[in-house]
Amino acid sequence: MTGHNHARIVSGHIGGVKSAKPRRHRPAAIAVPAVTAPGTPENPGPLHMTRGNRPHGTVETFAHPRREIALTAAADTARGAEVWTHEALGLSAVVDPAGAVGLTSPGRPWETLVPLVEVVLTGHGRVWSGERFIDTTVGSRMVLRDQETFEEGPWRRTVIRLADPQTGLLAEVGLSTVAGAGFVRSQVRLVNEGDAPLHVESVSTLTLGGIVDGAGGLDGLRVHWADNDWLAECRWQQTPFRDQVVTLNRAAHGHEGRGCFERYSQGSWSTGRHLPLAALTDGGEGEVWLWQIESSAGWRYETGEREGAAYLALFGPDDAHHQWRRTLDPGGEFTSVPGVLVHTGSGGLDAAFGELTAYRRHIRRAHPDHRALPVIYNDYMNTLMGDPTTDKLLPLIEAAGAAGAEVFVIDAGWYDDDAQGWWDAVGAWEASSSRFPGGIQRVLDAIRERGMTPGLWLEPEVVGVRSPLADTLPPEAFFRRNGVRVAEHGRYHLDLRHPAARAHLDDVVDRIVGDWGVGYLKLDYNVNIGPGTENGTESPGAGLLGHHRAHLDWLAGLLDRHPGLVLENCGSGGLRMDYAQLAVAQLQSTSDQQDPWRYPPIAAAAATAVAPEQAAVWAYPQPHFSPDEIVFTMVTALLGRVHLSGFLDRMDDTRAALVRSGIEVYKRIRPEISGALPFWPLGLPSWEDDWPAHGLRTDSATYLAVWRRVPEGHAGSGGAGSRALPIPHLRGSRQCPAVLYPTDSGATATWDAATGQLTVSLPRPDTAVLVRLGA
């Protein structure tokens, strides 16, 4: 498909939308107001803001001058026509004779569609009550006002404006894509054009109707989602759609069901329960609808049945699940969190996640780290565990440099001078004099002398309940509910909308980076503070979203002032692993998992949640490990971002050489990782899989990491010593498999071009291998 077809405005009827019925409560006639040019006070350029006031998720390239392509008023649009279409996605936004708009695939009956925007206002609930957040009264009344299409850098955006004639609520739906892409990004801006306040309880980011399997029904669909927990991230599940949304005999009852399949976040850990993405699929290699929501402050998605087809609705925070409400006074506005939809017609989940990976690379802030991929040593995991001192660090620095590390991070504890411990006393972020008798600068200098960039751990959003800052910062600088400062696990939480909170953290980072010369910050987040904070009359969820957007703006400000600084996002591992954070931060900690046997399924599935070059994976070889155990933990990190740890200074020459050779292999292949697309030859891994595997494909080569694990309770067995891995994208091609790491373990790899299968043999259980396939 050529780029000029991506967001074209067309006229004419969509197939299968004949004699579409008006929805309930919709007026028969629509008054179309005069259309003003973008950027005027009456129409201030929807979703186009400067960095200081833009909503989270606005793509960096949107600062480019935009070129208007088309502006069409509702009166000029044929009823029943397409007002937006995306041929690569197979999607269209269509308007019915009464002015309602829905997003769907061409040819779907109108009855299966969902309003393009679903909004719950207090006093205007739903027309059909239940667990769903579709079928809203306001959504059913929304009618097309106009639409325009314009270009912003590489992006083409169409804004579809809808209005509720009863309340005066305007909804601007921004649909954005890039030439040649198989995704569409959606964000909704609400504006109160009426003369009375409106109280918003939920607003959709994206809706889609008319999803069916290849036979035109629902029996062939499967729903995929990812459970997420501390130490157990990225655990993908799947089930037939009909196991979750059962057949109700719509004809017998005359009504839709009231339920749906839903997943949502709880509190300030956006991924403390589930990942904010999921998929509907039609067969293993067939059609896939994959979606992602970009919010650290509450999200929810639902899918269910509507008139014999599936629908999808994505949301940010809402009142029912996140205590989020927003009052829009006359002239007031609110912009939703972003969401993205990927649709592929073949290739299964591998193809869909490839498109999602490309999208993630488009929306994130440009940074040299995304291509340099330096090897990081961190002193924490299974090593110093928050107890660093000069004497403990210096030999580790020497050994890390010899192993090939390029960044050395001093993790938690470097500030600890408190006899009662540091957990509930943090906040000032001053180096401990007892831990570093000659000053921390001596250690930072030692890191630089070994050719590495120094890094430090921070948990910037919290202040310990025993910290002096808890009394010196103003009360309004902290999260509060019911007039009481919120405390969780010995910490208070800063509200970065308050200038004193932000000034404090700016001073801390400017001192650490500007004065101390630190070039890498690991920013952790170890408490779930609950629904949020109340500032005046705002709801807790609105306070959390406000802080979240201020936090992202603060991170962007750090990078503006310190362009070479690298930021790692961490939330007790992967508990705040979302692309609100990762559009700004360069890396994501994938887990705190300390058991090397348990890490492979997390590492193998990490590319579903994070672009491979942003996925920080621990490799923690130890001096008491066998060579096989060292290889096992090293392979876990080699197709992501290596986060090396372990007592390397205590290793014998043989073990140290095995670690060093793994790092050398990584440095050879890392130039390809930043442009590679992930795939899973055995499907997305399960938690107890004997043979987890994942791969990266580039234009010139394919890489695979494969582990053979002994099932618990079957010590000494480990099942068969070989496994065939289907690689459909290479079927029929001549490939030369090479075992890259380790080179002397007895592992072998053979390629069958006719079947498109790679057979990997690992003669011993609890071993692993990295393989390259190339012509």
C-alpha positions in Angstrom: 0.0 0.0 0.0 1.3 3.5 -0.8 1.5 6.2 1.8 -1.0 8.5 0.2 -3.9 6.1 0.9 -3.4 6.0 4.7 -5.9 8.5 5.9 -7.8 9.6 2.8 -11.2 11.2 3.1 -13.6 9.6 0.7 -17.3 9.7 -0.2 -19.7 6.9 -1.1 -21.5 4.1 0.8 -19.7 1.4 2.7 -20.6 -2.1 1.7 -23.2 -3.7 3.9 -24.4 -0.5 5.5 -27.7 -0.3 3.7 -30.7 1.2 5.5 -28.8 1.7 8.7 -31.1 2.4 11.6 -30.8 5.6 13.6 -29.8 5.1 17.2 -31.9 5.8 20.2 -32.3 9.4 21.5 -30.7 10.9 18.4 -32.3 14.0 16.9 -33.5 13.8 13.3 -31.8 17.0 12.1 -28.3 18.2 12.9 -27.3 21.9 12.9 -23.8 22.1 11.6 -21.9 25.2 13.0 -19.5 27.2 11.0 -16.0 25.5 10.8 -13.1 27.7 11.8 -9.5 27.2 10.9 -7.1 25.2 13.1 -5.3 27.3 15.7 -8.0 30.0 16.2 -9.5 30.6 19.6 -12.7 28.9 18.6 -10.8 25.8 17.4 -7.4 25.7 19.1 -5.9 22.9 17.0 -7.0 19.6 18.5 -4.4 17.5 20.3 -1.6 19.9 19.1 0.1 21.5 22.1 3.5 22.7 23.2 5.6 20.5 25.4 4.7 22.4 28.5 1.0 21.7 28.3 0.6 18.8 25.9 -1.2 15.7 27.2 0.9 12.6 27.9 1.6 10.6 24.8 1.8 13.4 22.2 4.3 12.1 19.8 7.6 14.1 19.7 7.3 14.7 16.0 4.0 16.5 16.5 6.0 19.7 17.1 6.7 19.8 13.4 4.6 22.2 11.3 1.4 20.5 10.2 0.1 20.6 6.7 -3.6 20.5 6.3 -4.8 17.9 3.8 -8.6 18.2 4.0 -11.4 19.7 6.0 -14.9 18.4 5.6 -18.0 19.6 7.4 -20.8 17.2 8.2 -23.1 18.8 5.7 -20.7 17.9 2.9 -20.3 14.2 3.9 -22.6 11.7 2.4 -24.5 9.8 5.0 -23.5 6.2 5.2 -20.1 7.1 3.9 -16.6 6.6 5.0 -15.2 9.6 6.8 -11.8 8.0 7.3 -10.2 4.8 6.0 -7.0 2.9 6.5 -6.5 0.3 3.8 -3.5 -1.4 5.5 -5.6 -1.9 8.6 -8.8 -2.7 6.8 -10.6 -0.1 8.9 -13.0 2.7 8.2 -14.9 5.2 10.2 -18.4 5.3 8.8 -21.3 7.7 9.4 -25.0 6.6 9.4 -27.9 8.6 8.0 -28.5 10.3 11.4 -24.9 11.4 11.8 -23.5 8.7 14.2 -20.0 7.5 13.5 -18.4 4.1 14.2 -15.1 2.4 13.5 -15.2 -1.0 11.8 -14.0 -3.2 8.9 -15.8 -2.4 5.6 -18.9 -4.5 5.0 -20.0 -5.0 8.6 -23.6 -4.4 9.5 -24.3 -1.1 11.3 -25.9 -2.9 14.2 -22.6 -4.5 15.2 -20.8 -1.1 15.5 -20.0 0.9 18.6 -20.2 4.7 18.8 -16.8 6.2 17.9 -16.8 7.8 21.4 -18.4 6.4 24.5 -18.8 8.9 27.4 -20.5 8.5 30.8 -21.5 11.8 32.3 -23.1 12.1 35.7 -26.8 12.3 35.0 -26.3 10.7 31.5 -25.5 7.1 32.1 -26.0 4.2 29.7 -29.0 3.2 27.6 -28.4 -0.5 28.6 -27.2 -1.1 32.1 -24.5 -3.6 33.0 -20.8 -4.2 33.4 -20.0 -2.7 30.0 -18.9 0.9 29.4 -20.3 1.1 26.0 -24.0 1.8 25.1 -23.6 5.2 26.8 -26.4 7.8 26.5 -24.0 10.5 25.4 -22.3 8.2 22.9 -25.6 7.3 21.4 -26.4 11.0 20.8 -23.0 12.0 19.4 -23.2 13.1 15.8 -20.7 14.1 13.2 -19.8 17.8 13.0 -16.7 17.8 10.7 -13.4 16.1 10.1 -10.0 17.3 9.0 -6.8 15.6 8.0 -3.3 17.0 8.3 0.3 16.0 8.4 2.7 16.4 11.4 6.2 15.2 10.5 5.9 11.6 9.5 2.4 11.3 11.0 -0.9 11.7 9.2 -3.7 12.6 11.6 -7.4 12.8 11.0 -9.5 14.5 13.6 -13.2 13.6 13.6 -15.4 16.0 15.6 -18.6 14.8 17.1 -21.1 16.8 19.2 -23.9 16.0 21.7 -26.6 18.5 21.0 -28.2 18.0 24.4 -25.2 18.7 26.7 -23.0 20.7 24.3 -20.1 18.2 24.7 -17.7 18.2 21.8 -15.5 15.1 21.2 -12.5 15.3 18.9 -11.2 11.9 18.0 -7.6 12.0 16.7 -6.7 9.0 14.5 -3.0 9.0 13.7 -0.8 6.7 11.6 2.4 6.6 9.6 2.8 5.8 5.9 3.2 2.0 5.4 2.2 1.2 9.0 -0.3 -1.4 10.2 -1.4 0.6 13.3 -3.6 3.5 14.2 -3.2 5.6 17.4 -6.3 7.2 18.9 -6.8 9.9 21.5 -9.9 11.8 22.4 -10.3 15.4 23.5 -13.5 16.5 25.2 -14.6 20.2 25.2 -17.6 21.5 27.1 -19.3 23.9 24.6 -22.4 24.1 26.7 -23.4 26.6 29.5 -23.4 24.2 32.4 -20.7 22.1 34.1 -20.4 18.5 32.9 -19.1 15.7 35.2 -17.2 13.0 33.2 -17.0 9.6 34.8 -15.5 7.7 31.8 -14.4 8.4 28.2 -13.2 5.9 25.7 -9.9 6.3 23.9 -10.8 3.9 21.0 -13.8 1.8 20.1 -14.2 -0.8 17.4 -17.1 -3.0 16.3 -17.8 -5.7 13.8 -15.0 -8.2 14.7 -15.7 -11.7 13.4 -13.8 -14.9 12.7 -13.1 -16.2 9.2 -16.6 -17.9 9.1 -18.3 -14.6 10.0 -19.1 -15.6 13.6 -17.4 -15.7 17.0 -16.6 -19.4 17.6 -13.2 -19.2 16.0 -12.0 -16.2 18.0 -9.5 -16.4 20.9 -8.7 -13.8 23.4 -5.1 -13.3 24.7 -4.1 -11.3 27.7 -1.1 -11.0 30.0 -1.1 -11.4 33.8 1.6 -9.5 35.5 3.0 -9.7 39.1 6.1 -9.0 41.1 8.7 -11.6 40.0 6.2 -13.1 37.5 5.8 -10.6 34.7 4.5 -11.1 31.1 2.6 -14.3 31.7 0.4 -14.6 28.6 -2.9 -16.5 28.8 -5.4 -17.4 26.0 -8.8 -18.9 25.9 -11.6 -19.2 23.3 -13.7 -16.0 23.1 -16.8 -18.1 23.7 -15.4 -19.3 27.1 -15.5 -15.7 28.3 -18.4 -14.3 26.4 -20.9 -17.2 26.2 -23.8 -17.5 23.7 -27.0 -16.1 25.3 -29.5 -16.5 22.5 -30.0 -12.9 21.6 -33.1 -13.6 19.6 -34.9 -15.1 22.6 -34.3 -12.2 24.9 -34.3 -9.2 22.5 -31.4 -7.6 24.3 -27.6 -7.7 24.3 -25.8 -9.3 27.3 -24.7 -7.1 30.2 -21.2 -8.5 30.7 -17.9 -8.5 28.9 -14.3 -9.7 29.2 -12.3 -6.9 30.9 -8.9 -6.2 32.4 -7.9 -3.1 34.2 -5.2 -1.6 36.5 -5.5 -0.9 40.1 -3.7 2.0 41.9 -0.4 3.5 40.8 1.3 0.3 39.6 -0.1 0.3 36.1 1.0 -3.2 35.4 0.7 -4.6 38.9 -2.0 -7.0 37.8 -2.0 -7.2 34.0 -0.2 -5.7 31.0 -2.2 -2.9 29.3 -2.4 -4.8 26.0 -4.3 -7.8 24.7 -5.4 -9.4 21.4 -8.2 -11.2 19.6 -7.1 -13.8 17.1 -8.7 -16.0 14.5 -6.5 -19.1 14.3 -2.8 -19.5 14.9 -1.5 -17.7 11.7 -4.7 -15.8 10.9 -6.2 -12.4 11.6 -5.1 -10.6 14.8 -6.5 -7.5 16.5 -3.9 -6.3 19.0 -4.2 -3.2 21.3 -2.2 -1.2 23.8 -3.2 1.5 26.3 -0.6 4.1 27.3 -1.3 5.1 30.9 0.5 4.9 34.3 -2.6 6.3 36.0 -5.4 3.8 35.3 -6.6 2.0 32.2 -9.2 -0.5 31.3 -10.2 -2.5 28.2 -13.2 -4.6 27.4 -14.4 -6.9 24.6 -17.8 -8.5 24.3 -20.5 -9.4 21.8 -22.8 -7.0 19.9 -25.3 -8.3 17.5 -23.3 -11.4 16.6 -19.9 -9.7 16.3 -17.2 -8.8 18.8 -16.5 -5.2 19.9 -13.5 -3.6 21.6 -13.3 -0.5 23.8 -10.2 1.0 25.3 -10.3 3.5 28.3 -8.0 5.4 30.5 -9.0 5.8 34.2 -12.7 5.8 35.1 -14.8 6.4 38.2 -15.9 2.8 38.8 -12.4 1.3 38.7 -10.0 4.1 39.5 -12.0 6.8 41.4 -11.4 9.1 38.4 -13.9 11.9 37.7 -13.4 15.2 35.9 -15.6 18.2 35.9 -15.6 20.3 32.8 -16.9 23.8 33.4 -18.1 25.7 30.3 -15.1 26.0 28.0 -13.2 23.3 30.0 -11.5 20.4 28.2 -9.9 17.0 28.9 -7.7 14.8 26.8 -7.8 11.0 27.2 -4.7 8.8 27.4 -3.6 7.3 24.1 -4.3 3.9 22.8 -3.2 2.0 19.7 -4.8 -0.7 17.6 -2.8 -3.1 15.3 -4.5 -5.3 12.7 -2.8 -8.0 10.7 -4.5 -10.4 8.3 -1.9 -13.2 8.4 1.2 -14.1 10.4 -0.6 -14.5 13.7 0.7 -12.8 16.9 4.2 -12.6 15.6 3.2 -10.3 12.8 1.0 -8.2 15.1 3.7 -7.8 17.7 6.1 -6.8 14.9 3.8 -3.9 14.0 3.4 -3.0 17.7 7.2 -2.9 18.1 7.5 -0.6 15.1 4.8 1.7 16.6 6.7 1.8 19.9 9.8 3.0 18.1 7.8 5.7 16.4 6.3 7.2 19.6 9.2 7.3 21.9 11.6 10.2 22.4 14.7 9.8 20.2 17.8 9.0 22.2 21.3 7.6 21.2 20.9 4.8 23.8 18.3 3.1 21.6 21.1 2.3 19.1 24.2 2.2 21.3 22.8 -0.5 23.7 25.7 -0.3 26.2 26.3 -3.3 28.6 25.2 -2.4 32.1 26.5 -3.8 35.3 24.3 -3.2 38.4 25.6 -4.2 41.8 22.2 -5.2 43.3 20.8 -8.4 42.0 22.0 -11.4 44.0 25.1 -9.4 44.8 25.2 -6.3 47.2 21.4 -6.2 47.5 21.3 -2.6 48.7 24.5 -2.6 50.8 27.1 -0.8 48.8 30.4 0.5 50.2 33.6 1.7 48.8 35.4 -1.5 49.8 32.7 -3.8 48.2 32.4 -1.7 45.0 36.0 -1.2 43.9 36.7 -4.9 43.2 33.3 -5.2 41.4 34.1 -2.2 39.3 37.4 -3.7 38.3 35.8 -7.1 37.4 32.8 -5.5 35.6 35.2 -3.4 33.4 37.2 -6.5 32.6 34.0 -8.4 31.6 33.1 -5.7 29.1 30.5 -3.6 31.0 30.1 0.0 29.7 27.9 1.3 32.5 28.2 0.6 36.2 25.2 1.3 38.4 25.4 1.7 42.1 21.9 0.5 43.1 20.0 1.1 46.4 21.7 2.0 49.7 24.4 4.5 48.6 22.6 7.2 50.6 22.1 5.1 53.8 23.6 6.7 56.9 20.8 5.8 59.2 21.2 3.3 62.0 17.5 2.3 61.7 17.9 1.5 57.9 17.1 3.5 54.8 13.8 2.3 53.6 11.6 4.8 55.5 14.2 7.6 55.6 14.9 8.3 51.9 14.3 11.6 50.2 17.4 13.8 50.4 19.5 11.6 48.2 22.9 12.6 49.7 25.8 10.1 49.6 26.5 8.3 52.9 29.8 9.3 54.5 30.1 6.1 56.5 29.7 3.9 53.4 32.1 6.1 51.3 34.7 7.5 53.8 36.6 9.2 51.0 33.4 10.4 49.4 31.3 8.8 46.7 33.3 10.7 44.1 36.2 8.3 44.6 34.0 5.4 43.5 32.5 7.3 40.6 36.0 8.2 39.4 37.0 4.6 39.6 34.1 3.7 37.3 35.2 6.3 34.8 38.8 5.1 35.0 37.7 1.7 33.9 36.0 3.2 30.8 32.4 3.0 32.2 29.7 5.5 32.7 28.6 5.8 36.4 25.0 5.3 37.3 22.9 5.6 40.5 19.6 4.3 41.8 16.9 6.7 42.8 13.3 6.4 43.9 12.3 10.0 43.2 8.6 10.0 43.8 8.7 9.0 47.4 9.9 10.5 50.7 10.4 8.2 53.8 8.1 8.9 56.7 11.2 9.5 58.9 12.9 11.8 56.3 13.4 15.5 57.4 11.9 16.4 54.0 8.6 15.0 55.2 8.4 18.1 57.5 10.2 20.7 55.4 8.2 20.3 52.1 4.7 21.9 52.2 1.8 19.6 52.9 0.4 20.3 49.4 3.5 18.7 47.8 2.4 15.2 49.0 -0.5 12.9 48.1 -3.4 13.4 50.4 -6.9 11.9 50.6 -9.6 13.1 52.9 -7.2 15.8 54.0 -4.7 13.3 55.4 -1.3 12.6 53.9 -1.2 9.2 52.3 1.4 6.8 53.7 2.3 3.4 52.2 5.0 1.0 53.3 6.8 3.7 55.2 6.7 6.2 52.4 4.9 9.4 51.5 4.3 10.2 47.8 5.2 13.5 46.1 2.8 15.3 43.8 4.9 16.6 41.0 2.4 19.2 40.1 3.5 21.1 43.1 6.5 23.4 42.3 8.3 22.6 45.6 8.2 18.9 44.9 9.5 19.4 41.4 12.2 21.9 42.5 13.4 19.5 45.1 13.9 16.7 42.5 15.4 19.0 40.0 18.0 20.0 42.5 18.7 16.4 43.3 19.2 15.3 39.7 21.1 18.4 38.7 23.5 17.8 41.5 23.9 14.1 40.8 24.2 14.5 37.0 25.7 18.0 36.7 28.0 18.0 39.7 28.9 14.4 40.2 29.0 13.4 36.5 26.5 10.5 36.7 25.2 9.5 33.3 22.6 6.8 34.1 19.7 6.9 36.6 17.7 3.9 37.5 14.4 5.4 38.7 12.5 2.9 40.8 8.9 2.9 42.1 8.3 0.5 45.0 4.9 1.4 46.4 1.3 1.2 45.1 -0.1 4.4 46.5 -3.7 3.5 45.7 -6.2 5.5 43.7 -4.4 8.8 43.9 -4.5 12.2 45.6 -7.2 14.8 46.2 -6.2 18.4 45.6 -9.1 20.5 46.5 -12.3 19.1 44.9 -10.6 16.8 42.4 -11.1 13.0 42.6 -8.2 10.8 43.6 -8.0 9.3 40.1 -7.8 12.7 38.5 -5.1 13.6 41.0 -3.1 10.5 40.0 -3.5 11.3 36.3 -2.4 14.8 36.9 0.7 13.7 38.8 1.4 11.1 36.2 1.4 13.7 33.4 3.6 16.1 35.6 6.0 13.2 36.2 6.4 12.5 32.5 6.9 16.2 31.9 9.6 16.2 34.6 11.4 13.3 33.0 11.3 15.1 29.7 12.7 18.2 31.4 15.6 16.2 32.8 16.5 14.9 29.3 16.1 18.4 27.9 18.7 19.7 30.4 20.9 16.6 30.2 20.6 15.2 26.7 23.1 12.3 27.2 21.5 11.1 30.4 20.0 7.6 30.3 16.8 6.8 32.3 15.8 3.3 33.4 12.2 2.9 34.4 11.6 0.4 37.2 8.6 -0.4 39.3 9.7 -3.2 41.7 10.8 -4.7 38.4 8.0 -4.6 35.8 5.1 -3.2 37.8 4.9 0.1 35.9 5.9 -1.2 32.5 3.8 0.9 30.1 4.4 3.1 27.1 3.5 6.2 28.9 6.8 5.8 30.8 8.7 4.2 27.9 7.9 6.9 25.4 10.2 9.0 27.6 12.5 6.6 29.5 15.1 4.7 27.6 15.0 1.3 29.4 12.6 -0.8 31.4 13.4 -3.2 34.1 11.6 -6.4 33.2 11.7 -8.1 36.6 13.1 -8.5 40.1 13.2 -12.2 39.7 16.3 -13.6 41.5 15.9 -17.3 40.4 17.7 -17.8 37.1 15.6 -20.8 36.3 12.4 -18.7 36.6 13.6 -15.8 34.5 13.5 -17.3 30.9 9.7 -17.1 30.4 9.8 -13.5 31.5 12.7 -12.6 29.3 11.2 -14.5 26.3 7.9 -12.7 26.6 9.4 -9.3 27.5 9.2 -8.1 23.8 5.4 -8.2 24.0 5.6 -5.4 26.5 8.8 -3.6 25.6 10.8 -3.0 22.4 13.8 -5.4 22.6 16.4 -2.7 22.9 14.5 -1.2 25.9 14.0 -4.5 27.8 16.5 -4.7 30.7 17.1 -8.3 31.6 19.2 -9.5 34.5 22.1 -11.9 34.0 23.7 -12.7 37.3 26.4 -15.3 37.0 28.1 -16.3 40.3 31.5 -17.9 41.2 29.8 -21.0 42.5 27.8 -21.6 39.3 28.6 -24.4 37.0 29.5 -23.4 33.4 26.0 -24.5 32.3 24.4 -22.3 34.9 26.5 -19.3 33.8 25.5 -19.9 30.2 21.8 -20.3 31.3 21.6 -16.9 33.0 23.7 -15.1 30.3 21.6 -16.3 27.4 18.5 -15.0 29.2 19.7 -11.4 28.6 21.4 -11.6 25.2 18.4 -10.6 23.0 17.5 -7.6 25.1 19.5 -5.2 27.3 22.2 -6.9 29.3 22.0 -6.1 33.0 24.9 -7.9 34.4 25.4 -8.6 38.1 27.0 -11.2 40.3 30.3 -11.4 42.2 32.5 -11.3 39.1 35.5 -10.4 41.2 35.4 -13.8 42.9 35.3 -15.9 39.7 38.1 -18.2 38.5 39.5 -17.6 35.0 37.3 -20.2 33.3 34.0 -18.7 34.6 35.2 -15.2 34.0 36.1 -16.1 30.4 32.6 -17.6 29.9 31.0 -14.4 31.1 33.3 -12.3 28.9 32.6 -14.4 25.8 28.9 -13.9 26.3 29.3 -10.1 26.4 31.5 -10.2 23.3 28.8 -12.0 21.4 26.2 -9.5 22.6 28.4 -6.6 21.4 28.6 -8.2 17.9 24.9 -8.6 17.5 23.6 -5.5 19.3 23.7 -3.3 16.2 20.9 -5.4 14.8 18.7 -5.6 17.9 17.5 -1.9 17.7 15.8 -2.6 14.4 14.8 -6.3 14.9 11.3 -7.6 15.3 10.4 -10.3 17.9 8.9 -13.7 17.2 8.1 -16.8 19.2 8.7 -20.1 17.4 6.9 -22.2 20.0 4.3 -19.6 20.8 4.2 -17.1 23.7 5.9 -18.9 26.6 4.0 -20.4 29.6 5.4 -20.1 33.1 6.3 -23.8 33.4 7.5 -24.4 29.8 10.4 -26.9 29.5 11.6 -25.2 26.3 11.0 -21.5 26.4 12.2 -19.8 23.2 12.1 -16.4 21.5 13.7 -14.8 18.5 14.6 -11.6 16.7 14.4 -11.2 13.0 16.3 -8.7 10.9 16.8 -8.1 7.2 19.9 -10.2 7.2 19.7 -12.7 10.1 17.5 -14.4 12.6 18.5 -14.9 16.2 17.0 -17.4 18.7 17.5 -17.9 22.4 16.5 -21.3 23.6 16.4 -22.8 27.1 16.0 -26.4 28.2 14.6 -26.5 31.8 14.1 -29.4 34.1 10.4 -29.5 35.3 10.1 -29.2 39.0 10.0 -32.6 40.6 11.8 -34.3 37.7 15.4 -33.6 38.6 17.9 -35.4 36.3 15.3 -35.8 33.5 14.6 -32.7 31.6 12.7 -34.5 28.9 14.0 -34.9 25.4 17.3 -33.4 24.5 16.2 -31.7 21.3 13.3 -29.6 20.1 12.1 -28.6 16.6 11.3 -24.8 16.3 9.1 -23.8 13.4 10.3 -20.5 11.8 7.7 -19.8 9.1 9.3 -16.6 7.8 12.4 -18.6 6.7 10.6 -21.6 5.2 12.0 -22.6 1.8 15.2 -20.5 2.2 18.7 -21.7 2.6 20.0 -20.9 6.0 23.3 -21.7 7.8 22.7 -22.1 11.5 25.5 -21.2 13.9 25.7 -21.6 17.6 26.9 -18.3 18.8 27.0 -18.9 22.6 28.3 -21.1 24.1 30.6 -22.6 21.5 31.8 -25.6 23.4 28.8 -27.0 25.3 27.8 -29.7 22.8 24.7 -27.8 21.6 23.8 -28.2 18.0 21.4 -26.6 15.5 20.2 -28.0 12.2 18.0 -26.4 9.6 15.3 -28.0 7.4 14.4 -25.6 4.6 11.5 -27.7 3.3 9.6 -27.7 6.7 11.0 -24.4 7.9 12.1 -25.9 11.2 15.3 -25.4 13.2 16.1 -28.4 15.5 18.1 -27.4 18.6 19.8 -30.1 20.6 20.9 -29.4 24.2 22.5 -32.6 25.6 22.1 -31.6 29.2 19.0 -30.2 31.1 19.1 -26.6 32.5 21.2 -25.3 29.7 20.6 -22.7 27.0 22.0 -21.6 23.7 22.0 -18.5 21.3 21.7 -19.4 17.6 22.0 -17.3 14.5 20.4 -18.2 11.2 21.7 -16.5 8.0 22.3 -17.1 4.4 
